Amino acid sequence: MRESKMYRQTTSSVPAMLKRYLLTALGVLAIVVLCNIQAGAQIEEHEAKAAFVMKLVNFVEWPAASGSGQLIIGTIGADETSEALQKLAAGKTVNGKQLVIRRLPADGDFTGCQVLYIGSSQGKNLASLLDKTRNASVLTVGEADGFDQRGGIVNLLIADGRIRFEVNPHAAERAHLQISSRLLSLATIVNGG
């Protein structure tokens, strides 16, 4: 009688113990999957922004004297987007100009760039960065709230899982840049800066 009672206790505790291990394993697996999904979403966002910038340059005209045989896209504070741009730009040209991506320090000279991509981490430096480009033919592209209202030209926003963009035509005009009316018809127009 004792043996059958012990046997029943042991067999009934095995499923309970197994159930606990399974629940713990499933919990760990769910956390791993969740982390991977979030990381994947961030990578996709940076790749989408880089792809947008690559398309954007096709809808902008710079003054004839601007640049050499290269179209230089400088990036500040946007490392992941910069890496995505590097991959997309490799061996590509736009209007006969070779695409070159350069990571720049916030205190650098940006007048050699045709495009300056300013990451959201540069919010504190935004006013001084935009001041440095004010009299140059540089297309400024940002990803911070109010970027274009402070004098930036194109602001990228994520809404409903898609990239939306705003354009400040007055800032583009000050930079002597012509933005295609096709692009402007798809943008939210913002004034300021």
BELLIN-V760902 format. One line per field, one symbol per residue. ss: DSSP state (a for helix, b for strand, c for the rest). phi: phi as a letter, one per 40 degrees, with the letter a starting at -180 (. if undefined). psi: psi as a letter, one per 30 degrees, with the letter a starting at -180 (. if undefined). A space follows every 50 residues. Layout:
BEGIN
ss=???
phi=???
psi=???
END
This chain:
BEGIN
ss=caaaaaaaaaaaaaaaaaaaaaaaaaaaaaaaaaaaaaaaaaaaaaaaaa aaaaaaaaabbccccccccbbbbbbbccaaaaaaaaaaacccbbccbbbb bbbcccccccccccbbbbcaaaaaaaaaaaaaacccccbbbbcccccaaa cccbbbbbbccbbbbbbcaaaaaacccbbcaaaaaacbbcccc
phi=.ccccccccccccccccccccccccccccccccccccccccccccccccc cccccdccbbbcddccgbcbbcbcbbgadccccccdcccdgcbbfgbccb bbcbccccbbccccbbcbccccdccddcccccbdbbcbccbbabdgdccc hccbbcbbafgbcbabbbcccccdcgbbbdcccccccccbbig
psi=eeeeeeeeeeeffeeeeeeeeeeeeeeeeeeeeeeeeeeeeeeeeeeeee eeeeeeffgkkllefjlbgljkjkkkgieeeeeeeeeefjgllkhgkkkk kkkklfgakgffkfkjjjlffgeffeeeeeeffeglikjkklhkkgeffg flekkkkkkhglkllkkjfeeeeeghkkkkfeeefflkkkll.
END
